[in-house]
Amino acid sequence: MRRRAARLPRLPRWRRGSVQGRAVTAEAGSRPETRRFEVRAEDRLDRAVSLAVPALSRTQARRWVEEGRVRVDGATATKASTLVVAGQVVEVEFPATPAVDPRAVGVPLTVLYEDEHTLILDKQPGLVVHPAEGLDEVTLIEAVAAHYPEVREIDDSDRGGVVHRLDRDTSGVIALAKSAEAQFILKEQFRLRETTKAYLALVEGCPEPPEGIIDAPLGPDPTAPYRRAVVEHGQSAKSQYRVLEQYGDEAALLEVRIFTGRTHQIRVHLTAVGHPVLGDTLYGHASDAIGRQALHAWRLGVTLASNGAWREFVAPLPEDMRAAVRALRVRHPVRPAPEIGALA
């Protein structure tokens, strides 16, 4: 049962509708340009700009007015509430967007849902979510900024748009913000634990009992600080697992729901109870079945920042995990779990 989300500030709805299940590509940076339009009916300046320039949300239009990027009949206007009337000419200065890393431009994004404020993606494995010191590779947020330049305006950090994280080799559904307001709203939902998060994991062995709760605090591993471990005075962490398919004593397919969002939480919790994730070389062992940790963010439930509606998004099991499941089913015939089906 999902939690009720806190009441959200009202944000403008996206006028162009949502897009689901599509891949998008990006172009490199653009030159500065000025767009002009003639006002058709009396309105507030920020609303007139957002209606005439669909690429801008009402929030972005208001900010651009306040930053002096909008002129009315040749004069700079800095008050979003300024009334404009039919026949007046409005000019909007679009700043040049910096050229992006060509590697980011080339990263395809699989969109599960998008509106004016929120982007829900199906992240591929092998992609780090955000930049870090010493990291010289393209990240998900850099790819998002290449496809959606408005994300670069959220703040001055290299994590604008990031709401929560998935490990590099964890695939699946992830939420990102396209506006500062949405970033605050979505982060608050994760902080207050008002979201629902369910994962699929292939693990070693035969978990007993076949379902249970792991409630164990996590913190840096005293013997290797780059790892996490169950520690006495760590941060609270709670995971709930359920066996969907059991493959003899070799492996099992689990659904895992997490109620906290600690670093490496599922991987550490499952290792602590003797069933590390298949292919997890940091906490378990390499696997012939799959070339990375067999962990997939399957379902994510959030309240949309745009309209306050509760939505649950599902990322289908990726091909490498589907292939691993099919191979395990051949060696250990089982009835396919209805949650994932035959995977033909």
matplotlib code that plots the C-alpha trace (Angstrom):
import matplotlib.pyplot as plt

x = [0.0, 1.5, 2.0, 0.0, 2.3, 2.5, 0.5, 2.4, 2.7, 0.6, 2.7, 1.5, 0.6, 2.5, 0.5, 2.0, 1.0, 3.3, 5.5, 6.0, 8.4, 10.4, 14.1, 15.4, 18.5, 20.2, 22.1, 25.2, 25.1, 23.2, 24.0, 22.2, 19.0, 16.2, 12.6, 9.9, 6.1, 3.1, 0.8, -2.7, -4.7, -4.1, -2.3, 0.5, 4.0, 5.2, 2.1, 2.2, 5.9, 5.2, 2.2, 4.1, 7.3, 6.2, 9.8, 9.5, 7.5, 5.6, 8.3, 11.1, 9.4, 9.0, 12.7, 13.8, 11.7, 13.2, 16.7, 16.1, 15.9, 12.5, 11.7, 8.3, 8.2, 12.0, 12.1, 13.4, 10.7, 11.7, 8.3, 6.6, 3.2, 3.5, 0.3, 0.8, -1.9, -2.8, -0.4, 2.6, 5.9, 7.7, 11.3, 12.8, 16.6, 17.6, 21.1, 23.7, 23.8, 27.4, 28.6, 28.2, 30.5, 30.0, 29.8, 26.7, 25.1, 25.4, 23.8, 20.2, 17.6, 14.6, 11.7, 9.0, 7.2, 7.8, 6.0, 7.1, 8.6, 9.5, 11.4, 11.1, 13.8, 14.7, 18.4, 20.7, 23.4, 26.9, 25.9, 26.8, 24.1, 26.1, 29.7, 32.2, 35.7, 38.1, 35.4, 36.2, 33.2, 29.8, 27.0, 23.3, 22.7, 25.1, 23.2, 19.9, 21.2, 22.3, 18.8, 16.9, 18.9, 16.5, 18.0, 21.2, 19.4, 18.2, 21.3, 25.0, 26.0, 26.7, 23.8, 20.9, 17.9, 19.1, 16.5, 17.7, 20.4, 20.9, 24.3, 26.3, 25.4, 21.9, 19.4, 15.8, 13.4, 14.8, 13.1, 14.8, 13.6, 13.3, 12.8, 14.0, 10.5, 10.1, 13.5, 12.6, 9.2, 10.6, 13.5, 11.2, 9.1, 12.2, 13.4, 10.0, 9.7, 6.6, 7.7, 7.4, 10.5, 10.6, 13.5, 14.1, 17.3, 18.8, 20.7, 22.8, 21.4, 18.0, 16.7, 15.0, 12.4, 11.2, 10.1, 11.1, 12.3, 15.9, 16.1, 19.8, 21.8, 24.4, 27.6, 31.1, 32.8, 35.6, 37.9, 37.2, 35.6, 34.6, 32.2, 29.2, 28.4, 25.9, 27.4, 26.1, 25.8, 25.0, 22.1, 18.7, 18.0, 15.0, 14.4, 11.6, 12.2, 10.0, 11.1, 9.4, 11.2, 13.5, 16.1, 17.1, 20.0, 21.7, 19.8, 16.6, 14.7, 13.5, 11.3, 12.8, 11.1, 13.1, 11.8, 15.0, 17.5, 21.0, 24.0, 24.2, 21.4, 19.9, 23.3, 24.7, 21.5, 21.3, 25.0, 24.5, 21.9, 24.1, 22.5, 24.6, 23.3, 24.5, 27.4, 28.1, 31.9, 32.0, 29.9, 29.7, 31.2, 31.4, 28.8, 28.7, 25.0, 25.4, 28.2, 27.1, 25.2, 21.7, 19.7, 17.0, 14.9, 11.5, 8.8, 8.8, 5.8, 5.8, 3.5, 3.9, 5.1, 3.0, -0.4, -0.2, -1.3, 0.1, 1.8, 3.7, 6.2, 7.5, 10.8, 10.7, 13.4, 16.4, 17.7, 20.8, 18.6, 15.9, 18.6, 19.9, 16.4, 15.7, 18.9, 18.2, 14.7, 16.2, 18.4, 15.7, 12.2, 9.8, 6.5, 7.1, 6.2, 3.1, 4.8, 7.3, 5.8, 7.4, 10.1, 9.9]
y = [0.0, 3.3, 6.2, 9.4, 12.2, 15.5, 18.3, 19.8, 23.3, 23.8, 23.9, 24.5, 21.5, 20.5, 21.7, 19.2, 16.0, 13.1, 10.8, 7.2, 4.4, 6.3, 6.9, 10.4, 11.8, 15.2, 17.8, 19.7, 23.3, 26.2, 29.8, 32.7, 33.8, 36.2, 35.1, 37.7, 37.4, 39.7, 39.6, 38.4, 39.1, 40.9, 38.7, 38.6, 38.8, 35.5, 33.7, 35.3, 34.2, 30.6, 30.3, 31.8, 29.8, 26.2, 25.2, 27.4, 26.5, 29.3, 29.1, 29.4, 32.3, 34.1, 33.6, 34.8, 38.0, 38.7, 38.1, 40.8, 38.5, 39.7, 43.1, 44.6, 47.0, 47.3, 48.0, 45.5, 44.2, 42.6, 42.1, 38.8, 40.3, 43.1, 43.3, 43.1, 43.9, 42.8, 44.2, 44.6, 43.0, 40.8, 39.7, 36.8, 36.3, 32.7, 32.3, 30.2, 26.7, 25.4, 22.6, 19.3, 16.4, 14.5, 11.3, 12.7, 13.7, 10.1, 8.5, 7.4, 7.8, 5.5, 7.7, 6.0, 9.3, 13.0, 16.2, 19.8, 19.2, 15.5, 12.9, 9.1, 7.0, 3.4, 3.6, 1.2, -0.6, 0.7, 4.4, 6.5, 8.8, 12.0, 13.2, 12.5, 13.6, 11.5, 10.2, 10.6, 9.1, 10.4, 10.3, 10.0, 13.6, 14.9, 12.9, 14.3, 17.9, 17.3, 16.2, 18.6, 21.9, 23.3, 20.9, 22.9, 25.9, 24.2, 25.1, 25.7, 22.2, 19.2, 17.4, 19.6, 17.4, 14.5, 13.3, 9.9, 7.5, 4.0, 2.3, 2.3, -1.4, -1.3, -0.9, 0.4, 3.2, 6.5, 9.9, 13.2, 16.8, 19.2, 22.3, 23.5, 23.3, 19.7, 18.8, 20.1, 18.4, 15.0, 15.1, 15.8, 12.7, 10.5, 12.2, 11.7, 8.1, 8.8, 6.9, 3.2, 1.3, -2.3, -4.1, -7.5, -9.3, -12.6, -13.9, -16.9, -19.8, -20.6, -17.9, -19.2, -18.2, -17.4, -14.0, -11.7, -8.3, -7.3, -4.5, -3.8, -0.5, 0.3, 2.3, 2.3, -1.1, -0.7, -2.9, -1.2, 2.3, 2.2, -0.7, -0.6, -3.1, -3.9, -1.9, -1.4, 2.4, 2.8, 4.5, 2.7, 0.5, -1.7, -4.1, -6.6, -9.5, -12.2, -15.2, -15.1, -18.1, -20.6, -22.4, -25.4, -24.5, -22.4, -19.1, -17.3, -14.4, -12.0, -9.0, -6.5, -3.5, -0.9, 1.6, 3.5, 4.5, 3.8, 3.4, -0.2, -1.1, -4.2, -5.5, -5.3, -6.6, -9.6, -10.4, -10.1, -12.9, -15.1, -14.5, -11.9, -10.6, -12.6, -11.0, -8.5, -8.5, -6.0, -7.9, -11.4, -13.1, -12.9, -15.0, -16.8, -16.0, -12.2, -9.7, -7.3, -7.3, -8.7, -5.9, -4.0, -1.1, -2.5, -0.2, 3.4, 5.2, 9.0, 11.9, 14.0, 17.6, 18.9, 17.9, 16.1, 12.8, 9.5, 7.4, 4.1, 3.5, 0.1, -0.6, -4.0, -6.5, -5.8, -8.4, -9.5, -10.4, -11.9, -14.2, -15.1, -16.0, -18.1, -20.0, -20.7, -21.9, -24.4, -25.8, -25.7, -25.9, -23.7, -22.2, -18.6, -16.0, -14.1, -10.8, -11.2, -13.9, -16.3, -13.9, -15.6]
z = [0.0, -1.0, 1.4, 0.9, -0.4, 1.3, -0.2, -3.1, -4.4, -7.5, -10.6, -14.2, -16.2, -19.3, -22.3, -24.7, -23.0, -22.0, -23.9, -22.9, -23.9, -26.5, -27.1, -27.6, -29.1, -28.7, -30.5, -29.3, -28.0, -29.7, -30.6, -28.9, -30.6, -30.1, -30.7, -31.4, -31.3, -31.3, -28.3, -29.4, -26.2, -22.9, -20.4, -17.9, -19.5, -18.1, -19.3, -22.7, -23.1, -22.0, -24.4, -27.3, -26.7, -25.8, -24.9, -21.8, -18.8, -16.9, -14.2, -16.7, -18.4, -15.1, -14.3, -17.7, -17.3, -13.9, -15.4, -18.1, -21.0, -22.2, -23.9, -24.7, -27.6, -27.3, -23.6, -21.1, -18.7, -15.4, -13.8, -14.6, -13.7, -16.3, -18.4, -22.1, -24.7, -28.2, -30.8, -28.5, -29.7, -27.2, -27.7, -25.8, -25.7, -25.6, -24.2, -26.0, -24.6, -24.1, -26.3, -24.4, -24.2, -27.5, -25.5, -23.7, -26.9, -28.1, -25.1, -25.9, -23.2, -22.9, -21.7, -19.7, -19.0, -19.2, -18.5, -18.1, -14.7, -14.4, -16.5, -15.8, -17.5, -17.9, -17.1, -18.9, -16.8, -17.0, -16.7, -13.6, -12.5, -11.8, -12.0, -9.2, -8.5, -10.6, -12.9, -16.6, -18.2, -19.4, -16.8, -16.9, -15.8, -18.5, -21.1, -19.8, -19.9, -23.5, -24.4, -22.2, -21.9, -19.3, -16.8, -16.9, -15.4, -12.2, -10.3, -10.7, -9.5, -11.7, -10.1, -11.2, -11.9, -9.7, -7.3, -6.3, -7.6, -8.9, -8.9, -12.1, -12.9, -11.7, -14.5, -14.4, -13.5, -12.2, -11.7, -12.6, -12.4, -15.2, -13.0, -9.6, -8.2, -9.3, -7.9, -4.5, -4.5, -5.6, -3.3, -0.4, -1.3, -1.2, 2.1, 3.7, 2.3, 0.4, -2.7, -3.4, -4.8, -5.9, -7.5, -9.2, -8.1, -9.0, -6.0, -5.1, -3.2, -1.7, 0.6, 3.7, 4.6, 1.1, 2.2, 5.0, 6.2, 6.6, 9.1, 9.7, 9.9, 7.2, 7.2, 5.8, 6.1, 8.7, 6.7, 3.3, 3.4, -0.3, 0.6, 2.9, 5.6, 8.4, 11.3, 14.8, 14.8, 11.1, 9.4, 9.6, 6.6, 5.9, 2.9, 2.3, -0.1, -1.6, -3.7, -7.1, -8.7, -7.0, -9.2, -7.0, -4.8, -7.5, -7.5, -6.9, -8.4, -5.8, -5.6, -3.1, -1.8, 0.1, 2.7, 3.0, 0.3, 1.6, -0.6, -1.9, 0.5, -1.4, -2.3, 1.3, 2.9, 0.7, 1.2, 4.9, 4.9, 2.7, -0.7, -2.6, -6.0, -8.9, -10.7, -7.8, -7.7, -4.9, -2.4, -3.9, -7.0, -10.7, -12.5, -15.8, -16.0, -16.3, -16.7, -14.0, -10.8, -11.5, -10.0, -11.7, -10.4, -11.5, -10.1, -8.8, -7.4, -7.0, -6.9, -10.0, -9.3, -12.2, -11.0, -7.7, -9.3, -7.9, -10.6, -10.6, -13.4, -14.5, -16.3, -18.1, -17.3, -19.5, -21.9, -20.0, -16.9, -19.1, -20.7, -17.2, -16.1, -19.2, -18.7, -15.1, -16.0, -18.5, -15.8, -13.1, -14.6, -12.7, -13.3, -14.5, -11.9, -13.2, -12.3, -15.1, -17.4, -19.8, -21.1, -24.6]

ax = plt.figure().add_subplot(projection="3d")
ax.plot(x, y, z, "-o")
ax.set_aspect("equal")
plt.show()
